[in-house]
Each structure stands twice: as C-alpha cells, then as structure tokens.
C-alpha cells in the first residue's frame, strides 16, 4: 500500500493561489489534493536544469510548481502561476 504524502504551501504559493481567478481556484485545489495520493501523476513534468526534485502540473492556463521530498513524504507547493509567468522564478 502506498503511503500518502503531506502537502504544504510556502507562503508565496498560498498568496499566488488567492490571486488566481475564482473559477480556477477550485480546479487547482483539486489537483493539489490529488498530489497527496500520487505526487507524480501522468501529466506531471520534472523541470529541467535543476538538481532538486522539482515538478510541475498544468491546471488550465495555470502551472503548479512543487518539490517532492520522498524520504519524509512531503509535497511542497512552491508556485502557482499563470503559464506566461510560471517559469520566471
């Protein structure tokens, strides 16, 4: 049986979520909740150019960028941004 991961937000990501359009917030939260069961869903992409375990999922025009800590079973949401701004970290 696969252990569940805990999902946490950095302060910046929580603010970015609040700034999203109301209609998108529910969709984004649903996808983030699913990461606790499977932090590497089929549509997740590991970001290139970094040595950390940084991934992203697409939710409409928004990107959720997160870090996976497998040893302690934590998914840390780092950014929730519109696709045009997502990779300007």
TIRONU-754068 format. One record per atom (N, C-alpha, C): atom name; x, y, z; residue number from 1. Coordinates in nm, 2 decimals, padded with zeros to 4 digits, always signed. Layout:
# TIRONU-754068
{atom = CA xx = X yy = Y zz = Z nr = NUM} $
...
***
This chain:
# TIRONU-754068
{atom = N xx = +00.08 yy = -00.12 zz = +00.00 nr = 1} $
{atom = CA xx = +00.00 yy = +00.00 zz = +00.00 nr = 1} $
{atom = C xx = +00.09 yy = +00.13 zz = +00.00 nr = 1} $
{atom = N xx = +00.06 yy = +00.22 zz = -00.09 nr = 2} $
{atom = CA xx = +00.14 yy = +00.34 zz = -00.10 nr = 2} $
{atom = C xx = +00.10 yy = +00.44 zz = +00.01 nr = 2} $
{atom = N xx = +00.20 yy = +00.49 zz = +00.08 nr = 3} $
{atom = CA xx = +00.18 yy = +00.59 zz = +00.18 nr = 3} $
{atom = C xx = +00.14 yy = +00.73 zz = +00.12 nr = 3} $
{atom = N xx = +00.05 yy = +00.80 zz = +00.19 nr = 4} $
{atom = CA xx = +00.01 yy = +00.93 zz = +00.15 nr = 4} $
{atom = C xx = +00.12 yy = +01.03 zz = +00.18 nr = 4} $
{atom = N xx = +00.13 yy = +01.13 zz = +00.10 nr = 5} $
{atom = CA xx = +00.22 yy = +01.24 zz = +00.12 nr = 5} $
{atom = C xx = +00.14 yy = +01.36 zz = +00.18 nr = 5} $
{atom = N xx = +00.21 yy = +01.43 zz = +00.26 nr = 6} $
{atom = CA xx = +00.16 yy = +01.55 zz = +00.32 nr = 6} $
{atom = C xx = +00.18 yy = +01.67 zz = +00.22 nr = 6} $
{atom = N xx = +00.09 yy = +01.76 zz = +00.20 nr = 7} $
{atom = CA xx = +00.10 yy = +01.87 zz = +00.11 nr = 7} $
{atom = C xx = +00.11 yy = +02.00 zz = +00.19 nr = 7} $
{atom = N xx = +00.22 yy = +02.08 zz = +00.17 nr = 8} $
{atom = CA xx = +00.23 yy = +02.20 zz = +00.23 nr = 8} $
{atom = C xx = +00.26 yy = +02.31 zz = +00.13 nr = 8} $
{atom = N xx = +00.23 yy = +02.43 zz = +00.17 nr = 9} $
{atom = CA xx = +00.25 yy = +02.55 zz = +00.08 nr = 9} $
{atom = C xx = +00.35 yy = +02.64 zz = +00.14 nr = 9} $
{atom = N xx = +00.44 yy = +02.69 zz = +00.06 nr = 10} $
{atom = CA xx = +00.52 yy = +02.81 zz = +00.10 nr = 10} $
{atom = C xx = +00.43 yy = +02.93 zz = +00.10 nr = 10} $
{atom = N xx = +00.46 yy = +03.03 zz = +00.18 nr = 11} $
{atom = CA xx = +00.38 yy = +03.15 zz = +00.20 nr = 11} $
{atom = C xx = +00.35 yy = +03.21 zz = +00.06 nr = 11} $
{atom = N xx = +00.45 yy = +03.22 zz = -00.02 nr = 12} $
{atom = CA xx = +00.43 yy = +03.28 zz = -00.15 nr = 12} $
{atom = C xx = +00.33 yy = +03.21 zz = -00.24 nr = 12} $
{atom = N xx = +00.33 yy = +03.07 zz = -00.24 nr = 13} $
{atom = CA xx = +00.24 yy = +03.00 zz = -00.32 nr = 13} $
{atom = C xx = +00.10 yy = +03.01 zz = -00.27 nr = 13} $
{atom = N xx = +00.08 yy = +03.02 zz = -00.14 nr = 14} $
{atom = CA xx = -00.06 yy = +03.04 zz = -00.08 nr = 14} $
{atom = C xx = -00.11 yy = +03.18 zz = -00.13 nr = 14} $
{atom = N xx = -00.03 yy = +03.28 zz = -00.14 nr = 15} $
{atom = CA xx = -00.07 yy = +03.41 zz = -00.19 nr = 15} $
{atom = C xx = -00.10 yy = +03.40 zz = -00.33 nr = 15} $
{atom = N xx = -00.02 yy = +03.33 zz = -00.41 nr = 16} $
{atom = CA xx = -00.04 yy = +03.32 zz = -00.55 nr = 16} $
{atom = C xx = -00.18 yy = +03.25 zz = -00.58 nr = 16} $
{atom = N xx = -00.21 yy = +03.15 zz = -00.49 nr = 17} $
{atom = CA xx = -00.34 yy = +03.08 zz = -00.51 nr = 17} $
{atom = C xx = -00.45 yy = +03.18 zz = -00.49 nr = 17} $
{atom = N xx = -00.45 yy = +03.26 zz = -00.38 nr = 18} $
{atom = CA xx = -00.55 yy = +03.36 zz = -00.36 nr = 18} $
{atom = C xx = -00.57 yy = +03.46 zz = -00.47 nr = 18} $
{atom = N xx = -00.46 yy = +03.49 zz = -00.54 nr = 19} $
{atom = CA xx = -00.47 yy = +03.58 zz = -00.65 nr = 19} $
{atom = C xx = -00.52 yy = +03.52 zz = -00.78 nr = 19} $
{atom = N xx = -00.54 yy = +03.39 zz = -00.79 nr = 20} $
{atom = CA xx = -00.60 yy = +03.33 zz = -00.91 nr = 20} $
{atom = C xx = -00.75 yy = +03.36 zz = -00.92 nr = 20} $
{atom = N xx = -00.80 yy = +03.35 zz = -01.04 nr = 21} $
{atom = CA xx = -00.94 yy = +03.38 zz = -01.06 nr = 21} $
{atom = C xx = -01.02 yy = +03.27 zz = -00.99 nr = 21} $
{atom = N xx = -01.14 yy = +03.32 zz = -00.93 nr = 22} $
{atom = CA xx = -01.22 yy = +03.23 zz = -00.85 nr = 22} $
{atom = C xx = -01.25 yy = +03.10 zz = -00.92 nr = 22} $
{atom = N xx = -01.28 yy = +03.10 zz = -01.04 nr = 23} $
{atom = CA xx = -01.32 yy = +02.98 zz = -01.11 nr = 23} $
{atom = C xx = -01.21 yy = +02.88 zz = -01.12 nr = 23} $
{atom = N xx = -01.08 yy = +02.92 zz = -01.12 nr = 24} $
{atom = CA xx = -00.97 yy = +02.84 zz = -01.13 nr = 24} $
{atom = C xx = -00.92 yy = +02.78 zz = -00.99 nr = 24} $
{atom = N xx = -00.95 yy = +02.85 zz = -00.89 nr = 25} $
{atom = CA xx = -00.91 yy = +02.81 zz = -00.75 nr = 25} $
{atom = C xx = -00.95 yy = +02.67 zz = -00.72 nr = 25} $
{atom = N xx = -01.08 yy = +02.63 zz = -00.74 nr = 26} $
{atom = CA xx = -01.13 yy = +02.50 zz = -00.71 nr = 26} $
{atom = C xx = -01.06 yy = +02.39 zz = -00.79 nr = 26} $
{atom = N xx = -01.04 yy = +02.42 zz = -00.92 nr = 27} $
{atom = CA xx = -00.97 yy = +02.32 zz = -01.00 nr = 27} $
{atom = C xx = -00.82 yy = +02.30 zz = -00.96 nr = 27} $
{atom = N xx = -00.76 yy = +02.41 zz = -00.92 nr = 28} $
{atom = CA xx = -00.62 yy = +02.40 zz = -00.87 nr = 28} $
{atom = C xx = -00.61 yy = +02.32 zz = -00.74 nr = 28} $
{atom = N xx = -00.70 yy = +02.35 zz = -00.65 nr = 29} $
{atom = CA xx = -00.70 yy = +02.28 zz = -00.52 nr = 29} $
{atom = C xx = -00.73 yy = +02.13 zz = -00.54 nr = 29} $
{atom = N xx = -00.82 yy = +02.10 zz = -00.63 nr = 30} $
{atom = CA xx = -00.85 yy = +01.95 zz = -00.66 nr = 30} $
{atom = C xx = -00.72 yy = +01.88 zz = -00.70 nr = 30} $
{atom = N xx = -00.65 yy = +01.94 zz = -00.79 nr = 31} $
{atom = CA xx = -00.53 yy = +01.88 zz = -00.85 nr = 31} $
{atom = C xx = -00.42 yy = +01.87 zz = -00.74 nr = 31} $
{atom = N xx = -00.41 yy = +01.98 zz = -00.65 nr = 32} $
{atom = CA xx = -00.31 yy = +01.98 zz = -00.55 nr = 32} $
{atom = C xx = -00.35 yy = +01.87 zz = -00.45 nr = 32} $
{atom = N xx = -00.47 yy = +01.85 zz = -00.41 nr = 33} $
{atom = CA xx = -00.52 yy = +01.74 zz = -00.32 nr = 33} $
{atom = C xx = -00.48 yy = +01.61 zz = -00.37 nr = 33} $
{atom = N xx = -00.49 yy = +01.59 zz = -00.50 nr = 34} $
{atom = CA xx = -00.46 yy = +01.46 zz = -00.57 nr = 34} $
{atom = C xx = -00.31 yy = +01.43 zz = -00.55 nr = 34} $
{atom = N xx = -00.22 yy = +01.53 zz = -00.54 nr = 35} $
{atom = CA xx = -00.08 yy = +01.51 zz = -00.52 nr = 35} $
{atom = C xx = -00.05 yy = +01.43 zz = -00.40 nr = 35} $
{atom = N xx = -00.13 yy = +01.43 zz = -00.30 nr = 36} $
{atom = CA xx = -00.11 yy = +01.36 zz = -00.17 nr = 36} $
{atom = C xx = -00.11 yy = +01.21 zz = -00.20 nr = 36} $
{atom = N xx = -00.19 yy = +01.17 zz = -00.29 nr = 37} $
{atom = CA xx = -00.20 yy = +01.03 zz = -00.33 nr = 37} $
{atom = C xx = -00.10 yy = +00.98 zz = -00.43 nr = 37} $
{atom = N xx = -00.07 yy = +01.07 zz = -00.52 nr = 38} $
{atom = CA xx = +00.03 yy = +01.04 zz = -00.63 nr = 38} $
{atom = C xx = +00.10 yy = +01.17 zz = -00.67 nr = 38} $
{atom = N xx = +00.22 yy = +01.19 zz = -00.61 nr = 39} $
{atom = CA xx = +00.29 yy = +01.32 zz = -00.64 nr = 39} $
{atom = C xx = +00.35 yy = +01.33 zz = -00.78 nr = 39} $
{atom = N xx = +00.34 yy = +01.22 zz = -00.85 nr = 40} $
{atom = CA xx = +00.40 yy = +01.22 zz = -00.99 nr = 40} $
{atom = C xx = +00.29 yy = +01.17 zz = -01.08 nr = 40} $
{atom = N xx = +00.18 yy = +01.24 zz = -01.10 nr = 41} $
{atom = CA xx = +00.07 yy = +01.19 zz = -01.19 nr = 41} $
{atom = C xx = +00.12 yy = +01.19 zz = -01.33 nr = 41} $
{atom = N xx = +00.05 yy = +01.13 zz = -01.42 nr = 42} $
{atom = CA xx = +00.09 yy = +01.11 zz = -01.56 nr = 42} $
{atom = C xx = +00.12 yy = +01.24 zz = -01.63 nr = 42} $
{atom = N xx = +00.05 yy = +01.34 zz = -01.59 nr = 43} $
{atom = CA xx = +00.07 yy = +01.47 zz = -01.66 nr = 43} $
{atom = C xx = +00.17 yy = +01.56 zz = -01.60 nr = 43} $
{atom = N xx = +00.24 yy = +01.51 zz = -01.49 nr = 44} $
{atom = CA xx = +00.35 yy = +01.59 zz = -01.43 nr = 44} $
{atom = C xx = +00.48 yy = +01.58 zz = -01.51 nr = 44} $
{atom = N xx = +00.55 yy = +01.69 zz = -01.51 nr = 45} $
{atom = CA xx = +00.67 yy = +01.70 zz = -01.58 nr = 45} $
{atom = C xx = +00.78 yy = +01.75 zz = -01.48 nr = 45} $
{atom = N xx = +00.89 yy = +01.67 zz = -01.48 nr = 46} $
{atom = CA xx = +01.01 yy = +01.72 zz = -01.40 nr = 46} $
{atom = C xx = +01.08 yy = +01.83 zz = -01.47 nr = 46} $
{atom = N xx = +01.10 yy = +01.94 zz = -01.40 nr = 47} $
{atom = CA xx = +01.16 yy = +02.06 zz = -01.46 nr = 47} $
{atom = C xx = +01.31 yy = +02.03 zz = -01.48 nr = 47} $
{atom = N xx = +01.36 yy = +02.07 zz = -01.60 nr = 48} $
{atom = CA xx = +01.50 yy = +02.05 zz = -01.64 nr = 48} $
{atom = C xx = +01.58 yy = +02.16 zz = -01.58 nr = 48} $
{atom = N xx = +01.71 yy = +02.14 zz = -01.57 nr = 49} $
{atom = CA xx = +01.81 yy = +02.24 zz = -01.53 nr = 49} $
{atom = C xx = +01.82 yy = +02.26 zz = -01.38 nr = 49} $
{atom = N xx = +01.76 yy = +02.17 zz = -01.31 nr = 50} $
{atom = CA xx = +01.78 yy = +02.18 zz = -01.16 nr = 50} $
{atom = C xx = +01.82 yy = +02.04 zz = -01.11 nr = 50} $
{atom = N xx = +01.89 yy = +02.04 zz = -01.00 nr = 51} $
{atom = CA xx = +01.92 yy = +01.91 zz = -00.93 nr = 51} $
{atom = C xx = +01.82 yy = +01.87 zz = -00.83 nr = 51} $
{atom = N xx = +01.73 yy = +01.96 zz = -00.80 nr = 52} $
{atom = CA xx = +01.63 yy = +01.93 zz = -00.70 nr = 52} $
{atom = C xx = +01.52 yy = +01.85 zz = -00.76 nr = 52} $
{atom = N xx = +01.43 yy = +01.80 zz = -00.68 nr = 53} $
{atom = CA xx = +01.32 yy = +01.72 zz = -00.73 nr = 53} $
{atom = C xx = +01.20 yy = +01.81 zz = -00.75 nr = 53} $
{atom = N xx = +01.21 yy = +01.90 zz = -00.85 nr = 54} $
{atom = CA xx = +01.10 yy = +02.00 zz = -00.88 nr = 54} $
{atom = C xx = +01.02 yy = +01.95 zz = -01.00 nr = 54} $
{atom = N xx = +00.89 yy = +01.95 zz = -00.98 nr = 55} $
{atom = CA xx = +00.79 yy = +01.91 zz = -01.08 nr = 55} $
{atom = C xx = +00.69 yy = +02.02 zz = -01.11 nr = 55} $
{atom = N xx = +00.61 yy = +02.00 zz = -01.21 nr = 56} $
{atom = CA xx = +00.50 yy = +02.09 zz = -01.24 nr = 56} $
{atom = C xx = +00.39 yy = +02.01 zz = -01.30 nr = 56} $
{atom = N xx = +00.27 yy = +02.06 zz = -01.26 nr = 57} $
{atom = CA xx = +00.14 yy = +02.01 zz = -01.33 nr = 57} $
{atom = C xx = +00.07 yy = +02.13 zz = -01.39 nr = 57} $
{atom = N xx = +00.00 yy = +02.10 zz = -01.49 nr = 58} $
{atom = CA xx = -00.08 yy = +02.20 zz = -01.56 nr = 58} $
{atom = C xx = -00.23 yy = +02.19 zz = -01.52 nr = 58} $
{atom = N xx = -00.28 yy = +02.31 zz = -01.48 nr = 59} $
{atom = CA xx = -00.42 yy = +02.31 zz = -01.45 nr = 59} $
{atom = C xx = -00.48 yy = +02.43 zz = -01.53 nr = 59} $
{atom = N xx = -00.53 yy = +02.40 zz = -01.65 nr = 60} $
{atom = CA xx = -00.58 yy = +02.50 zz = -01.74 nr = 60} $
{atom = C xx = -00.46 yy = +02.59 zz = -01.78 nr = 60} $
{atom = N xx = -00.48 yy = +02.72 zz = -01.77 nr = 61} $
{atom = CA xx = -00.37 yy = +02.81 zz = -01.80 nr = 61} $
{atom = C xx = -00.27 yy = +02.83 zz = -01.69 nr = 61} $
{atom = N xx = -00.29 yy = +02.76 zz = -01.58 nr = 62} $
{atom = CA xx = -00.20 yy = +02.78 zz = -01.46 nr = 62} $
{atom = C xx = -00.11 yy = +02.66 zz = -01.44 nr = 62} $
{atom = N xx = +00.01 yy = +02.69 zz = -01.38 nr = 63} $
{atom = CA xx = +00.11 yy = +02.59 zz = -01.35 nr = 63} $
{atom = C xx = +00.13 yy = +02.58 zz = -01.20 nr = 63} $
{atom = N xx = +00.13 yy = +02.46 zz = -01.15 nr = 64} $
{atom = CA xx = +00.16 yy = +02.44 zz = -01.01 nr = 64} $
{atom = C xx = +00.30 yy = +02.38 zz = -01.00 nr = 64} $
{atom = N xx = +00.39 yy = +02.45 zz = -00.94 nr = 65} $
{atom = CA xx = +00.53 yy = +02.40 zz = -00.94 nr = 65} $
{atom = C xx = +00.56 yy = +02.36 zz = -00.79 nr = 65} $
{atom = N xx = +00.61 yy = +02.24 zz = -00.78 nr = 66} $
{atom = CA xx = +00.62 yy = +02.18 zz = -00.65 nr = 66} $
{atom = C xx = +00.75 yy = +02.10 zz = -00.63 nr = 66} $
{atom = N xx = +00.79 yy = +02.07 zz = -00.51 nr = 67} $
{atom = CA xx = +00.90 yy = +01.99 zz = -00.47 nr = 67} $
{atom = C xx = +00.86 yy = +01.87 zz = -00.40 nr = 67} $
{atom = N xx = +00.92 yy = +01.75 zz = -00.43 nr = 68} $
{atom = CA xx = +00.88 yy = +01.63 zz = -00.37 nr = 68} $
{atom = C xx = +01.00 yy = +01.58 zz = -00.28 nr = 68} $
{atom = N xx = +00.97 yy = +01.56 zz = -00.15 nr = 69} $
{atom = CA xx = +01.06 yy = +01.50 zz = -00.06 nr = 69} $
{atom = C xx = +01.02 yy = +01.36 zz = -00.03 nr = 69} $
{atom = N xx = +01.07 yy = +01.26 zz = -00.10 nr = 70} $
{atom = CA xx = +01.02 yy = +01.12 zz = -00.09 nr = 70} $
{atom = C xx = +01.06 yy = +01.07 zz = +00.05 nr = 70} $
{atom = N xx = +01.18 yy = +01.11 zz = +00.10 nr = 71} $
{atom = CA xx = +01.22 yy = +01.05 zz = +00.23 nr = 71} $
{atom = C xx = +01.13 yy = +01.08 zz = +00.35 nr = 71} $
{atom = N xx = +01.07 yy = +01.20 zz = +00.34 nr = 72} $
{atom = CA xx = +00.98 yy = +01.24 zz = +00.45 nr = 72} $
{atom = C xx = +00.83 yy = +01.25 zz = +00.41 nr = 72} $
{atom = N xx = +00.81 yy = +01.21 zz = +00.28 nr = 73} $
{atom = CA xx = +00.67 yy = +01.21 zz = +00.22 nr = 73} $
{atom = C xx = +00.60 yy = +01.34 zz = +00.23 nr = 73} $
{atom = N xx = +00.67 yy = +01.45 zz = +00.18 nr = 74} $
{atom = CA xx = +00.61 yy = +01.58 zz = +00.17 nr = 74} $
{atom = C xx = +00.62 yy = +01.64 zz = +00.03 nr = 74} $
{atom = N xx = +00.51 yy = +01.70 zz = -00.01 nr = 75} $
{atom = CA xx = +00.50 yy = +01.77 zz = -00.14 nr = 75} $
{atom = C xx = +00.49 yy = +01.92 zz = -00.09 nr = 75} $
{atom = N xx = +00.58 yy = +02.00 zz = -00.14 nr = 76} $
{atom = CA xx = +00.58 yy = +02.14 zz = -00.10 nr = 76} $
{atom = C xx = +00.55 yy = +02.22 zz = -00.23 nr = 76} $
{atom = N xx = +00.43 yy = +02.29 zz = -00.22 nr = 77} $
{atom = CA xx = +00.39 yy = +02.37 zz = -00.33 nr = 77} $
{atom = C xx = +00.47 yy = +02.50 zz = -00.33 nr = 77} $
{atom = N xx = +00.54 yy = +02.53 zz = -00.43 nr = 78} $
{atom = CA xx = +00.63 yy = +02.65 zz = -00.44 nr = 78} $
{atom = C xx = +00.57 yy = +02.77 zz = -00.51 nr = 78} $
{atom = N xx = +00.50 yy = +02.74 zz = -00.62 nr = 79} $
{atom = CA xx = +00.44 yy = +02.85 zz = -00.70 nr = 79} $
{atom = C xx = +00.31 yy = +02.80 zz = -00.77 nr = 79} $
{atom = N xx = +00.22 yy = +02.89 zz = -00.78 nr = 80} $
{atom = CA xx = +00.10 yy = +02.87 zz = -00.86 nr = 80} $
{atom = C xx = +00.09 yy = +02.99 zz = -00.95 nr = 80} $
{atom = N xx = +00.12 yy = +02.98 zz = -01.08 nr = 81} $
{atom = CA xx = +00.13 yy = +03.10 zz = -01.16 nr = 81} $
{atom = C xx = +00.06 yy = +03.07 zz = -01.30 nr = 81} $
{atom = N xx = +00.02 yy = +03.18 zz = -01.36 nr = 82} $
{atom = CA xx = -00.03 yy = +03.17 zz = -01.50 nr = 82} $
{atom = C xx = +00.09 yy = +03.12 zz = -01.59 nr = 82} $
{atom = N xx = +00.06 yy = +03.05 zz = -01.69 nr = 83} $
{atom = CA xx = +00.16 yy = +02.99 zz = -01.77 nr = 83} $
{atom = C xx = +00.26 yy = +03.09 zz = -01.83 nr = 83} $
{atom = N xx = +00.22 yy = +03.22 zz = -01.86 nr = 84} $
{atom = CA xx = +00.31 yy = +03.32 zz = -01.91 nr = 84} $
{atom = C xx = +00.41 yy = +03.36 zz = -01.81 nr = 84} $
{atom = N xx = +00.39 yy = +03.34 zz = -01.68 nr = 85} $
{atom = CA xx = +00.48 yy = +03.38 zz = -01.57 nr = 85} $
{atom = C xx = +00.54 yy = +03.27 zz = -01.50 nr = 85} $
{atom = N xx = +00.50 yy = +03.15 zz = -01.53 nr = 86} $
{atom = CA xx = +00.53 yy = +03.03 zz = -01.44 nr = 86} $
{atom = C xx = +00.68 yy = +03.00 zz = -01.43 nr = 86} $
{atom = N xx = +00.76 yy = +03.03 zz = -01.53 nr = 87} $
{atom = CA xx = +00.90 yy = +02.99 zz = -01.53 nr = 87} $
{atom = C xx = +00.99 yy = +03.10 zz = -01.50 nr = 87} $
{atom = N xx = +00.94 yy = +03.22 zz = -01.46 nr = 88} $
{atom = CA xx = +01.02 yy = +03.33 zz = -01.42 nr = 88} $
{atom = C xx = +01.03 yy = +03.32 zz = -01.26 nr = 88} $
{atom = N xx = +01.11 yy = +03.23 zz = -01.22 nr = 89} $
{atom = CA xx = +01.11 yy = +03.21 zz = -01.07 nr = 89} $
{atom = C xx = +01.22 yy = +03.30 zz = -01.01 nr = 89} $
***
